[in-house]
């Protein structure tokens, strides 16, 4: 299935990828959980996140913090507090720095806590999405604060698409541990 463009497709994709991610995580061995991520041997993995994240906790935290960005953005704008998706001073050219700040902020967070807050925030994001109609989510111009995109595209990005990213990373780590 391509990137969701309807509420039904979004909810289906988010649920499916959430389940796939949880299934993958529950199948990780003790060795895979205890071995730090190291993708330095693969010259194709050049994006910053391949060096940033060192373990499963870091992945859960990354997903959680992007859920929080979405939740705070939607709630603020719905309450008349016009805010951009990314907090100041970050923008789409510097969001990598924001990801590093999230990583630093949670270095003392346990894996169990990271998993719990990720699961809770996933449920909050889905609950929020369910409030909106298909048109509100996937028609351009419904909310001025969304800009030239659709609200639904942000929901897709922080759930289904991000869970694909997490699974790709975990599968690459599993392969490295074999």
Buried (B, 14 or more C-beta within 10 A) or exposed (E): EEEBBEBEBBBBBBBEBBEBBBEBBEEBEEEBBEBEBEBEEEEEEEEEBBEBBBBBBBBBBBBBBBBBBBBBBBEBBEEEEEBBBBEEEBEEEEBBEBBEEBBEEBEEBEBEBBBEBBBEBBEBBBEBBEEBEBEBBBEEEBBEBBEEEBBBBBBBBBBBBBBBBBBEBBEBBBEBBE
